Amino acid sequence: MREIKFRAWDNDLKFMYELGLLEMPWPYKNIILMQFTGLKDRHEKEIYEGDIIEIPVGYSGHIPPVRNQITYIGGTYLLKPHGLRLGDWNKDGLIIGNIYESKHLLDKETANALQTDR
């Protein structure tokens, strides 16, 4: 059975909370919840919605890895903007940050799109 866990980004304090199932930071008026996907990256780090994951494209070293945001769409976790299903790539990927604390790690077009998504 998949473990149900959340973390929360406080937009006012600019702080990430690690939450248990029934914990909630107070006050919670400007909090964004992110659910644990149930998957881990290649270093066994838990992957949450909003994480930025880097995935190798080729092993020759000539093609730079792609960076994607983890998002939940249509009942599955996807790598945005590429539209790949997370479950197919998580074991190759590496979490390098999240969209709240490390937006600068995404390309400009993707980072700018986040302004309109939130």
C-alpha positions in Angstrom: 0.0 0.0 0.0 1.3 3.5 -0.9 2.2 5.8 2.0 0.1 9.0 2.0 2.2 12.0 3.0 2.3 15.7 2.3 4.6 18.6 2.5 3.4 22.2 2.4 4.9 25.5 1.0 4.0 28.6 3.1 3.8 31.5 0.6 4.0 34.1 3.3 7.0 32.7 5.2 8.7 31.2 2.1 9.2 27.9 4.1 8.7 24.2 3.3 7.0 22.1 6.0 7.3 18.3 6.1 3.9 17.1 7.3 2.6 13.9 8.8 -0.8 12.7 7.7 -2.8 14.9 10.1 -0.4 17.8 10.8 -1.0 21.2 9.4 1.0 24.4 10.0 -0.9 27.2 11.6 -2.2 29.6 10.3 -2.7 27.8 7.0 -4.4 30.5 4.8 -1.6 30.8 2.3 -0.3 27.2 2.2 0.2 25.0 -0.9 0.0 21.3 -0.3 2.1 18.8 -2.3 1.4 15.1 -2.1 4.1 12.4 -2.0 3.9 10.5 -5.3 4.8 7.1 -3.8 8.0 7.1 -5.9 11.7 7.8 -5.2 14.5 9.1 -7.3 17.7 7.3 -8.1 19.1 8.2 -4.6 15.9 6.9 -2.9 14.7 10.5 -2.1 10.9 10.8 -2.0 9.4 12.6 -4.9 6.6 15.1 -4.3 4.4 17.2 -6.5 6.2 20.4 -7.4 9.7 18.8 -7.3 12.1 19.5 -10.1 13.7 16.3 -11.4 16.6 16.0 -13.8 16.5 13.1 -16.2 19.5 12.0 -18.4 18.6 11.9 -22.1 21.6 10.0 -23.3 24.5 8.4 -21.6 27.1 9.7 -24.1 27.4 13.0 -22.2 26.8 15.0 -25.4 23.1 15.7 -24.7 22.3 17.7 -21.5 19.8 16.2 -19.1 16.2 17.6 -19.2 14.6 19.2 -16.2 10.9 18.7 -15.4 8.4 19.7 -12.9 6.4 16.9 -11.2 2.7 17.6 -11.6 -0.6 15.7 -11.1 -2.8 15.7 -14.2 -5.6 13.3 -15.2 -5.0 10.8 -12.4 -1.2 10.4 -12.9 2.0 12.2 -12.1 3.6 13.7 -15.2 6.9 15.4 -16.0 6.0 18.9 -17.1 6.6 20.3 -19.8 7.5 17.0 -21.6 4.4 15.1 -20.6 6.2 11.9 -19.7 4.7 9.7 -17.0 6.8 9.9 -13.8 6.6 6.2 -13.1 8.6 5.5 -16.3 11.5 7.8 -15.3 11.8 8.2 -11.6 14.6 5.6 -11.1 16.8 7.5 -13.6 15.9 10.9 -12.3 17.4 13.0 -9.6 15.5 15.6 -7.5 17.4 18.9 -7.8 14.9 21.2 -6.1 11.3 22.3 -6.2 9.3 25.0 -8.0 9.1 27.2 -4.9 12.6 27.3 -3.7 14.5 26.5 -6.9 12.5 27.8 -9.8 15.7 29.2 -11.3 16.7 25.6 -12.2 14.0 25.4 -14.9 14.3 27.0 -18.3 12.8 30.5 -18.6 9.7 29.4 -20.5 8.8 26.7 -18.0 9.5 29.0 -15.0 7.4 31.8 -16.5 4.5 29.4 -17.1 4.5 28.7 -13.3 3.5 32.3 -12.7 0.2 31.6 -14.5 -0.3 28.1 -13.0 -0.3 29.3 -9.4 
